[in-house]
Amino acid sequence: MARDPRDLRRLVEELAALSPEERARVVEEATHPDRFRPPPKDFKVAVLTGGSRWIGGDLRRESVYGDDGL
């Protein structure tokens, strides 16, 4: 793990020096699912709430953004 910018720079240089095949192998290994820690047991995904139900109205692009689309 790069703990400071110099470490990160060294890792970047090492990765750039690899052949495309070696680089692909490194990326594959680094992104393997076993390398990621599971979330804590008490982890809950945030759910946005509020407002009320949709009561109708036109949702066409022209109505939402105006005739110029901006």
C-alpha positions, 0 to 999 in steps of 0.5 A: 500500500502506498503510504506517501506520494513517493511510494505511490510514484514508485508503484506507478513506475514499476507498473509502467515498466511491466509488459502488457501481459504482466500488467494485466496479471497484476490488475487481475490479481489486485481486483480479485474478490478475495482481496476485498474485505467484507463490510462490517456486520452492522453495515447498512446501506443508506436509503434516502427518504422524504418527500411524498409520492409523485402526484403527476405532471409531465416528465418530458425533457422539454418540460423539465429542462426547457426548450433548449435542453439545458 
